[in-house]
């Protein structure tokens, strides 16, 4: 979940420079981590009768300040108008610590012995440059108001976190 506030200046009927501030808060995809963990392989390669993983993490967040250029084909200025955009800015990532406890059950002399290995991915806060690009569609309601839907790929230029995400946004634009 998150939100954005932005303002733009039209350089021509088809090109707009946009400045924006965005904030997104998200939670760890525990099912995604579990589906990527091959418990059968771990059971087969070792002598465990059962292996489970229970990942957890607090919420993390990303805030960006960016400048972008939005370009729409000038011939398509009717009610529906597609556009592309590209930009760059500063990204502040705040990643919470991720806990990955893995429990293995070892059958030993008719008794099951549980062994839990606790792995942690240390989180942290980092500021870095980022680039973004995407596509969108405007729907004109009247001369002053448009609604839009947009999808972008944002890539952080960090050496540490390797942050990438795809914000899907919808909203209202007011033209003065």
Beta strands, then each sheet from edge to edge (+ up, - down):
strand 1: 2-10
strand 2: 15-26
strand 3: 48-57
strand 4: 60-72
strand 5: 80-95
strand 6: 98-108
strand 7: 111-121
strand 8: 124-140
strand 9: 145-156
strand 10: 164-165
strand 11: 168-174
sheet 1: 1+ 2- 4+ 5- 8+ 9- 10+
sheet 2: 1+ 2- 4+ 5- 8+ 9- 11+
sheet 3: 3+ 6- 7+
end
